């Protein structure tokens, strides 16, 4: 046997480091070629790492929550003779013998795939938690995801499993450690640690806010008309379309700010980020080139992106490159909030819960469905006058929903 040091590759994102989320093997375990040995987290993506060799695990470099750099050893394996030569050939490392000394090997980005050849279910940590909560052996669940990956829907559908466990937003994926005197220490790991870091950066931006309320009667009527014709739309695609149209008219908000170079890049295309709540925390997948798309198409793409985000299957490209973001906290029953800009973007629009409210209609008080709107802007780039005009344009677009369709 030869000892293989399997190093952390750049998994196609240009990353410098990644966090170990979960080990799926232990020292002394026997592994097969392409068996997933670890789950790592990079740029809000969870990636399952397969080993290129078969053999026995001799060392794990780090524990969950540790951050390792690209090129550092992730795991060491005493490789079986039959796979040593294959591994050195596949990854371009010369070895004169299968019994040669330690060989350092890395996996190309294209080989980081979901593959299960040893009977262990492939699933994200959040899916594993749901299975544990429901008392289901996840290894007995047939996976319908890519390469046989077990999804949360597979778990819930297994033997008519109960559905009482929340499926959308639950507690973050944080393992508490009980300390003395009744104090529980909760380490921030994985996505929650990344959120903490990004929010620290975001709140360094000088925010200015504009609040508005509009009569949503026409908006809801247009949505009902489309749904009666066979569509299944929420309000969010209409909000997306209104924001996209407003960005095309106000390009200083469809931008990214490079504070080091002290310059702003304004974009012709709208790359719209959609804040999505998951069991592990908030993720913002990006709908690239969203301009020119209708409400129905936006609705279909929104559903696809949300599912990818919640199952942690969104690609790096689908999580980066945004020029503006939208958050619909009304979908959680929240009346209104103050959204936080995601750097290097320079703005974000938030929408609250549509609810009955007394407003003035034709000079008389009337009860109407009212939609709260709040837009945040980077004051280094846009002033109050710019923000007021931009927010007013979003409101005007939503007051005339036929134009959105």
Secondary structure by P-SEA (a helix, b strand, c coil): cbbbbccccccccccccccccccccccccccccccccbbbbcccbbbbbbbccbbbbcccccccccccccccccbbbccccccaaaaaaaaccccccccccbbbbbbcccccccccccccccccaaaaaaaaaacccccccccccccccccaaaaaaccccccccccccccccbbbbbbcccbbbbbbcaaaaaaaaaaaaaaccbbbbbbbcccaaaaaaaaaaaaaacccccaaaaaaaaaaaaaaacccccccccccccbbbbbcccbbbbbbbccccbbbbbbcccccccaaaaaaaaaaaaaaaaaccccccccccccbbbbcccccccccbbbbbcccccbbbbbccbbbbbbbcccbbbbcbbbbbbbbbccccccaaaaaaaaaaaaaaaacccccc
